[in-house]
Amino acid sequence: MSPAKLHIGAAAPQAEQMKQRAPEKVSASKKPASLMDRLNQYLAKFTPIKDDDKVSFFRLMATMINAGISLTKGLRILEEQTENLHFKQIIGDVAFRIESGQSFSEALGGYTQYFNESQIGMVESGEATGRLNQTLLQIAMETEKSAQLTKKIKGAMIYPITILLILAAAMYAIMTIVMPKIKDVFDSLGSELPAMTQFLIGASDFMVGKTGPIPNGLWVLIAIGSLFAVFSWWKKTTSGRIIWTEITMKLPIFGVLVKKAALARFCRSLSTLTSSGVSILKALSITAGSVGNPVYEKRIKLIAEDVRRGITMGENMKDDLKHFPSMVVGMVNVAEQTAQVDQITAKLADFYEEELDDMVKNLSRLMEPIIIVVLGGTVGFLVIAVMLPILQSSDLATAS
């Protein structure tokens, strides 16, 4: 953007000024960006913004505001020291929006793909109550806890998924490389092969065979990749998200994990929002969009509708023990009667977060027997299918 355009933008209406401006603000004193700089700025937009980046952002902003530094100056300081180029561009644009007359919450609202509804709502409440520094610190703590929970769940799943992928790769190699060579040994035996061995040879023949110029084994990989892509797309649709979440919530181990994670986020978000001065009705509406579980999102929206009509949360929850355990219903009733929703839901959030920590720590131990059975069964099947015809042939030779 040239200096002339900057002067025109300053005189133009705010909406036109925002439209003309690119996410990365260029100072009038700087030279035009080179092709490499522009390429780097474009590629930076694809850099992921991690939860740790947002935690540092909210925590440092709270510290600077508490120290008396103005909002825009604090943002410019963070823009300079942020290493993530994509996040640097966003912070710079947020600062520009505030300088153009928007509030902090409105500026963050331009990036809803990075700042969720709960965070924006809390910032708006902090601005209205004059407790922005405390609110930003609360957001940082909530984001950090949520990120830690997600990391723990993903970390617990890495081990079993890695084992299963290695097993699948080993089976593919055995079917396409090893079995075609062993097949000649079986043909030389001259006796009828066991059903297990015939099945293994048939599967191997199919894998090494060709449909057109492409081996069937490659077609299998393409089919699996296509199914995974379709499944990933379907899972992002509204109906797909609900159906898949309902399925996972019915699983023996993971269902409990999903429910407790949703309850922990529900209680934590409700506590944080109400303690920041957000009304219970607005807190429920915001929590529904930020709980990260479409089943609970739909259910919380129903609670918000009842609260709007004058029905308490506890009254709404009491007949739905499938989603809200009796302990949650009882404590929410007490919270509403004593006007301590923020404090009691915070204790509930602490309880479920501790429960999740214990479950995640034990998840690998719970998965180990299943993995051992799958590995043992697969290896046993291969050994028996390969060795049984050889042993039978040896017995026939000895008998004769």
LINRA-V814844 format. One record per backbone hydrogen bond with DSSP energy under -1.0 kcal/mol. CO is the residue of the C=O (numbers start at 1). NH is the residue of the N-H. If there is no record, write none. Layout:
# LINRA-V814844
CO/NH + CO/NH
This chain:
# LINRA-V814844
2/6 + 3/7 + 4/8 + 5/9 + 6/10 + 7/11 + 8/12 + 13/17 + 14/18 + 15/19 + 16/20 + 17/21 + 27/30 + 34/38 + 35/39 + 36/40 + 37/41 + 38/42 + 39/43 + 40/44 + 42/45 + 43/46 + 44/47 + 50/54 + 51/55 + 52/56 + 53/57 + 54/58 + 55/59 + 56/60 + 57/61 + 58/62 + 59/63 + 60/64 + 61/65 + 62/66 + 63/67 + 64/69 + 65/68 + 70/74 + 71/75 + 72/76 + 73/77 + 74/78 + 75/79 + 76/80 + 77/81 + 78/82 + 84/88 + 85/89 + 86/90 + 87/91 + 88/92 + 89/93 + 90/94 + 91/95 + 92/96 + 93/97 + 94/98 + 95/99 + 96/100 + 97/102 + 98/101 + 103/107 + 104/108 + 105/109 + 107/110 + 108/111 + 111/114 + 111/115 + 116/120 + 117/121 + 118/122 + 119/123 + 120/124 + 121/125 + 122/126 + 123/127 + 124/128 + 125/129 + 126/131 + 131/135 + 132/136 + 133/137 + 134/138 + 135/139 + 136/140 + 137/141 + 138/142 + 139/143 + 140/144 + 141/145 + 142/146 + 143/147 + 144/148 + 145/149 + 146/150 + 147/151 + 148/152 + 149/153 + 150/154 + 151/155 + 152/156 + 153/157 + 154/158 + 157/161 + 158/162 + 159/163 + 160/164 + 161/165 + 162/166 + 163/167 + 164/168 + 165/169 + 166/170 + 167/171 + 168/172 + 169/173 + 170/174 + 171/175 + 172/176 + 173/177 + 173/178 + 174/179 + 178/182 + 179/183 + 182/186 + 183/187 + 184/188 + 194/198 + 195/199 + 196/200 + 197/201 + 198/202 + 199/203 + 200/204 + 201/205 + 202/206 + 203/207 + 204/208 + 205/209 + 207/217 + 209/216 + 214/211 + 215/219 + 216/220 + 217/221 + 218/222 + 219/223 + 220/224 + 221/225 + 222/226 + 223/227 + 224/228 + 225/229 + 226/230 + 227/231 + 228/232 + 229/233 + 230/234 + 231/235 + 234/237 + 237/241 + 238/242 + 239/243 + 240/244 + 241/245 + 242/246 + 243/247 + 244/248 + 245/249 + 247/250 + 248/251 + 253/257 + 254/258 + 255/259 + 256/260 + 257/261 + 258/262 + 259/263 + 260/264 + 261/265 + 262/266 + 263/267 + 264/268 + 265/269 + 266/270 + 267/271 + 268/272 + 269/273 + 270/274 + 271/275 + 273/278 + 274/277 + 279/283 + 280/284 + 281/285 + 282/286 + 283/287 + 284/288 + 285/289 + 287/291 + 293/297 + 294/298 + 295/299 + 296/300 + 297/301 + 298/302 + 299/303 + 300/304 + 301/305 + 302/306 + 303/307 + 304/308 + 305/309 + 306/311 + 307/310 + 312/316 + 313/317 + 314/318 + 317/320 + 320/324 + 325/329 + 326/330 + 327/331 + 328/332 + 329/333 + 330/334 + 331/335 + 332/336 + 333/337 + 334/338 + 335/340 + 340/344 + 341/345 + 342/346 + 343/347 + 344/348 + 345/349 + 346/350 + 347/351 + 348/352 + 349/353 + 350/354 + 351/355 + 352/356 + 353/357 + 354/358 + 355/359 + 356/360 + 357/361 + 358/362 + 362/366 + 363/367 + 364/368 + 367/371 + 368/372 + 369/373 + 370/374 + 371/375 + 372/376 + 373/377 + 374/378 + 375/379 + 376/380 + 377/381 + 378/382 + 379/383 + 380/384 + 381/385 + 382/386 + 383/387 + 384/388 + 387/391 + 388/392 + 389/393 + 390/394 + 391/395 + 392/396 + 393/397 + 394/398 + 395/399 + 396/400
